[in-house]
Amino acid sequence: MSKKQEKSLYRCASCGYESPKWLGKCPECGLWDSFEEIAVLPREAAVRGMGKHLPVSPPEVQFLSDVQLDPEYRISTPILEWDRVLGGGLVPGSLVLIAGDPGMGKSTLLLQVLAALSTSQRVLYVSGEESARQIRLRAERLGVADRPIMLLTETSLEAVLDVVHSQQNRVDILAIDSIQTVASSLIEATPGTVSQIRYCADRLLQLAKLSQITVIIVGHVTKEGAIAGPKALEHLVDVVLYLEGDPTHAFRLLRSVKNRYGSTNEVGVFEMKEQGLQEVSNPSQMLLAERPIDTPGSVVMATVEGTRPLLVEIQALVTYSSLALPRRTTIGFDSGRASLLMAVLEKQLQLSFAQNDLFINVAGGIRLTEPAADLPVCLAIMSSSLDRPLPSQMVAWGEVGLTGEIRGVGYSLLRLTEAMRLGFSEVLLPASTAEQLRRESVAKSAKLIGVKTLKDVMRKVFLS
């Protein structure tokens, strides 16, 4: 093909944005000098080239009703929180992505999982970031140095595939740590770029499906919150797991946001210790262990992460500000949602925060995203502003609308059961939900306080 037939395209190495000409700044992600030139075949040449790879005979078509279903087989581990998030364990031939911020413990969790699996499976651990000595030191600290884990320190994709294919009948689980460090010699791009990551992930996906090898890859999260630059990996893999948490706290949440073999939004709770990530069987009790009693601004909320109910403490501090623009700081809660709730409180209850700083904190490093946190946050703000502590045995949940109405949320029976299990006797919740829960046997020993508006909250909690 002559040079006149060649065409050029420029692609951002960070986000994958494509442009017919070179740009100094990417309009998608805002990075400077990130465009790389790539060659593109003309349409006619591409079609002729594709024709060489067309199958000789057409594929077989079958009816959906004729598809045979084999009994589902999963590879389980002694790590129950890991199996919970996956829906019962790993599925052979699946591609699993573990993502998270640096320092969350992804490599630690991966080594612990591989050590647990190595007792019944042939495991190959490929590391492109650490030396064999570093991994051995971590294994000594975790107490799994004697486990039969095959180790390979390599960054070439072709070399990794050669090792796997040479031991195809012996490798059951392949772990890549991390996908940013693996590169193929067939792609003219540096490791970690969009083209390398997409190509390597696609080759690993083919390996998993054709060889029935379970592949686990680790992907870093950038400061923008994207996996390995783009989120293209989420569309390729079968399972996406996020390891979240506050680096200053010991708790880690393993969250499933995509799972082709089970339910999504499932959560496993771990605690970071010297011996690695340890399972937390009763996270609610640990999250409330240091909760202050009879202190204004402290509220206990019943939240649901996946299908697991958790009791967490929400704290609020309203104090006088000498600044022209008072501060609004939130940790573990959306700042925009907090501003919205403050506006509703000012409109409906005539509370004024114009001269006050407001701080909201979710204790334990937990991040709340569900609307059921609205009512507890409002309670905490009202308690701190009025300097009135809430009853120590009260738990709350509910969504707050713009007109001050309290709306019902899902999983109320799960929330109530968890609150009763930990000894909470008073529940502040939407009135519609309270009527439904009164029919349940678990609610007979609880005092359900149903509220329809924020004015009901003020009257029943603070003015009674």
N, C-alpha and C positions, 0 to 999 in steps of 0.2 A: 504494500500500500504506500503510495507516494505521500510526501509531506503535505501536498495540497489537500489531500483527503482527510488529514488528521484535524481534529478539533480539540480545543482546550477548554477546560472547565476549572473553576477555582472553588475549593471547598474549605470551610473553616475547620481547622484541626481540633477545635474545642467542642463545637455544637453541631457540626455537620451541615451548616447552611451553605448552599451552593449559589454561585453567581457566575454569569458569563464573562465577567471581567474582574480583574484584581481590585480589591478594596482595602483600604488601610485599616478600617475599623469594621468589625462584623456588626451588621444591624440587628442580629438576633441576640447574641450574648454580650456584645459591647467590648470584646477584646480587640486589641490593636495588633497588627502584623501577624494575624493567625491564618491567613489564606494560603493554601498550597495548590499548585497547578497540577492537574491530573489530565491524562489523555483520555479522550472519549472517541470510540469508534463511530463512524457514520452509521445511520440506520440501516442502509443497504448492506454494509459489510457485517454489521452485527447480526442481521437476519441470516445471511449466508453462513456465518460462523456458527449460529445456533443450529442450523440444519444438520451440521455434522454430528451433533450430539443427540439428535432425535432418536427415540427407540425404534428398533426394526419392526416390532409388532406392537399394536396398540395395547394399553394396559387392560386388565380384566375388570369388568364392571360387575358389581354384585348388588343385590338388594340389601337394604338395611336389616330386614328381618332375618336374613340368612347369616348375618355375622355372628360367629360363635364367641361367647363370653367365657373366659377362663376365670377361675377363682382368683380374687385379688390377693396378691402377695406383697407384703411390705417388710422392709428390713427395719426391725425395731432395735432400740438400744436401752440400756439401763437408765439413760437420761430422760426421765418422763416428760420434762418440760419441752425438750426438743421434739419428742414424738407427738406431743399434744399439738404443737404448732403445725407440724407436717400432716396432721390428720391420722396419725397412727404409725408413722415411720416413713422411711425413704422407699420410693417405688423404683424397681430396676428399670434402667433405660431412661431415667429422667435427668433433666439438667436443672440444677438448683443454684440459685444466686444468693449469696450472703453479702449484704451491703451494710454500710454504716460509717459514721465519722471516724477519723483516725483516733486510736486510743480507746475505742469502745470494747475491745477484746475479741475481735473477729478471729484472729489467728489462734488465740487461746481456746475459744470455743470450738474451732475447727479441729484442733489437735485433740481436745478431749473427746469429741465425737468420733474421730478416726480411731482413737485408742479403744473406745468402747466397741466399735464395729470390727476391729481387727481380730477379735476372738472368734468370729464366725465368718468373716469375709476377708478376701485378699485386697489389701488397701495399698494404694500408691499415692504418696504425698509429694507433689511437685511444688517447689518453692523457688520463686524468682527474686524474692526480696531479701531473704536471710540465708546465711550459710548453714551448712549442716551442723556446725558447732553451736550456733545460736539456737537452732531448733532442739538440739540435744539438751542444752541448758534449760530451755523452757520445759521440756519433757521431764527432766529431773525435778524441777520445781513442782510440776503437776503430779508427780509420782507415777508416770506412765512410760518411763524410759525403757522398761523391759517388754513393752508390747511389740508384737511383730508387724511393725509399720515399715513398708518399703519407702525409702526417701530418695528423691532426685532433685538436685539443685540445677535447674536449667531454665533458660528463657526462650529457646528456640521451639516453636510449635512443631516443626517437622521432627526434631529430635525426640520430643515427648511422645508424638504419635508412633514413631518407630519403636520406642520402648514398650508402649502399650500393645502394639500389634505383635511384637515379638513374644509377648506374654499374654496373648489375648485370652487364653483359657485360664489364666491365673489371676488376672486383675478384675475385680468386681466393682471396686469403687475408686474413682480417680478424683483427686482434689487438686485444684490449681489456686495458688496463693502468690500473686493475685493476677487477674486478667490484664491489668495495666502493664505488667512486666513481660508478658508473653508476646512474641512477635513472629511473623512468618516472613521468610525470605522471598516469597512470591509477591509481597506487597511492598512497594517503594514508599515507605513511610516509617517514621520513628515509632518505637513502642509507646503505647498510651494514646495514640491518635485515634480518631473516629474510625478510619478505614481499617486499621490494625485490629481494633477491638471487635468491630463487627465481623470481620473475616475469621478471626480466631474463635469467636463465640459460635459462629455458624459451623465451623469445622468440628468443634467439640460437640455441638448438637447432633451432627451427623454421626459422630462416633457413638454417642449415647444411644441413638435410635437403632443403628445398624448392628451394634455389638452388644446391646443390652447392658452396657456399663453405666452405672450411676455416676454422673459427673457433678462435682460441687466446685463452683468457682467463687472467688472472693472479689468483690468490687468496691472500690473506695467511693465515698461521697464527697463531692467538692463543696466549697463554701456556698455555692448557689443551691445545693441540695440535690444535684443530679448525680446519677451513678456513672462514674467514669466519663464525665463530661456530658454526653447525651444520655437519654433514657432508652436508647434503642435496645439495650440488653433486656429490658423488661418485656419486650414483645417477643424475644427469641426464646427465653427460658421457660421452663414449666412452672417453677416455684420461685418466688421472690421473698426473701426474708430480710427484714431490717433489724439490726441490733441498735437499739436506742438507749439513751440515758444521759444524765448529767455527769460529766467527768469528775465533778467534785463530790458526787454521791456514789455509793456502792451499788445501787440497784441498776440493773440492766433489763430492758424489755426486748424480747425477741418477738417481733410482730410479723405475721404473714399477710402480705398485701395482694398476693396472687398465688393461687394454688389450683392447678388443673386436676388434682387428685383429691381434693378435700375442700373444706370450708375456708374462706378467707377471713381476714381480720381476727384470727386467733392469736393469742398472746401467751408467751412463756415468761416467767419471772425468774431472774437470777440475781445473785449477789456476788460482787467481785471481792474475792479474798486472796490471801497469799497463795493458796493452793489452787487458784483458778476460779472459774465461775461455778458457784454452788447453787443448786436448785433451792427455791423458796416455796415451800409447800403451803404456808399460811402468810401470804404477803400483807393482808390487811392488818393483822396483828402487829407485824413489824413496822408498818408505816405509821401506826398510831401509838407506838410504844412510848414516844417522848412527847406526846401531845399535852399542851398545858391545859389545866382545868380551871374553869371560872375566869377565863381571860377574855376581854373584849377583842373581837376581830378574828376569832378562831371558830371554824365551822367544819363539821365532818360531812363528807359527801359520799354517796354510794354511786360509784361509776361502774361501767361495764366495758371491759376491754375484750373484744371478741365475744366469747360466751362466758367469760370469767368475771364475776363481780368483785370489785375492790373497794375498800373504804379508805379514803384519802382525806387529809386535812388541808383545808383552804384557809389561808391567812390573809388578812387585809389590814392595812395601817393607813388611817386618815389623820393627817397632822397639819398644823398651820404652816404655811409657806411664806417666806419673805421674798420670794422670787416674783418677778413680773409675770413669768410664765410658769405656773406650777408644774411639778414633775408628775409623769404618769408612767410607772414602771411595773411590768408584769413578768413573772417567771413561771413558766409552765401553763400559761393561759394567753390566748390571743389578745393583743393590745387593742386592736380595733373593736373586738367584742366588748372589752372592758369599757372603752369610751362610750359605746352604744348603751350599755347598762347604766353608766353614770348619767347619761342624758335622760334615760327613762326615770331614774330615781329622782332627778331634779324636777322633771315635769310632773310626775305623779304624786310625789311625797313632799315636794317643796324643800328638798335638801339641797344645800348649796356647797359646791366644791370649787368655786372660783378662786378662793384664797387658801386652798388646801392641796398638799401633796398627797398622792394616792399610790400605794404600793400593794401589789397582789402577788402572793407566792403560793405555789402548790408544793407542800412539803414532800421530801423524799425524792425530788427530781422527776416526778411524774408529769407528763404533758397531757392536759385535758383538751380534747377537741370536740366532744359531743355537746349538743345544746343543753343537756341535762345539768350542766355545771352552772347555768345562768342563775338559778334560784340560790344555790349555795354562795355564789360570788356576791350576789346582792345582799344576802344575809350577813356575810362577813363585812361588807362595806357599811351596812346599816349599824351593825354591832359596834364597829370601831368609831363611827361618826357619833353615835349616841352614847358611847362609852358604857354599853350595857352588855354583859356577857350572856351567852346563850346557855340553855340547860346542857349539862355535861353529857347527858344520855340522849341527845337529839341528833338525828341524821336527816339530811335533806337532799332532794333532787327535783328538777323541773325546769322547763324552758320558759323564758320570759319574752313576751312579745313587745312590740313598740308602744302599744297602748297600756302596758302594765299588766296584761292578763298572764296567768300562769297556765301553760299548756302541758299536756301529758306527754310522756316519752315511753319508749319501749323497755322491755325486760324489767318491769317494776317488781314482779314476783321474785326474780333473782336478787334484785337489790334488797328487797325486804328480808328475804331469807338470810342473806349475808349479814345484814344489820342485826337481826335477831340472834344469830349465832354468836356474835361478839358482844351481846348483852345490851344493845341499844333498845330502849323502850319507847321513845318518842320519835315519830316520823313526820316531818313536814313535807308535803307533796301536793301535787295538783288535786283539786277536788274531784275531778272526773276519775282519776286513778284511785283515789281513796275509796270511792264507792265500789269499784271493782274488787279491790283487795279485801274489803270487809267480808266478802263471801269466802275467802280462803281460810283454812284452819290455822295457818301459821300466823295470821293477823289477829287472832283472838286475844293474845296476851300483849299486843302492842297498842299504843295510843296513836292513832292516825289522825293527824291534823290536816284536813283538806283546806286549801286556799285557792281562791279564784283569781285574785288580783294582788298586787303589791300592797294595796291598802289593807287587805285582809291579813297579810303578813305583819304589817305594823300593828294592827289591832290585836291579833291573837298571840303574838310573840313578845312584843315590846311594851304594849299598853295594858296587857291583862294583869 
